[in-house]
Amino acid sequence: MSKHELEQQLIHTAHALRERGLLFLGAHANLSARAGDQLLITRGGSMAELGSADLAWLDLQADPQHVEGFSPVFREILAMHTRLYRQRGDIGALVHCHPRYSTAFAVAQRAIPAVYEPMLRQGIQADVPVVAWAPRGSEASVNGILDAFASPSTVAVLLANHGVLVGGGDLAEALGRLTAMEEAAELALHAQALGGAKPLPAAAYADVNERMQQFQKAS
Ligand SMILES: [Zn+2]
């Protein structure tokens, strides 16, 4: 994929966040995608009308203190993106935003339970954990995120009292995971009025994987 194509894909993903109702009232988000040892990342602008002038290419090893052309609010979160890519070679895209139901769990410091089958099919096969609060973009905050992602099965986290961070092999996968997680958060809250969400059988996680592999082979 060319650089231009990846830029278009990232802009398309930002627009999808808005269209799917995954942005809160302030429309705050930041997104990135890896291309080899380079990183494409939002450096400013509004997610509601993101354009290519709002994107920047960076060396993955770049020191965030010495990167030019970023608004302060976007410069603050550079280390979160670069350090996570350096730790997890399987992650090719990251989305951070404040979707209303998932962020309610983050503010309550409660994990989103993995009780919704589409979440499992998107590769989120355990409760989405909460990373302890620390100031946005701080060393403590990034260290907490890296600790949670040290487990290879972690692909999404809740940032306590703030929002979410979701990874995927590419932007489409990250968007799919974010969407399923937000649906799960909304459903878990509605289920509270009906006696609470019930867990899937323990074997469901293996079953979902097995069925997906069978159908992939058949198609
Ligand atoms: Zn945020």
Residues whose N, C-alpha, C, O or C-beta is under 5 A from the ligand:
A	BS01	ZN	G163
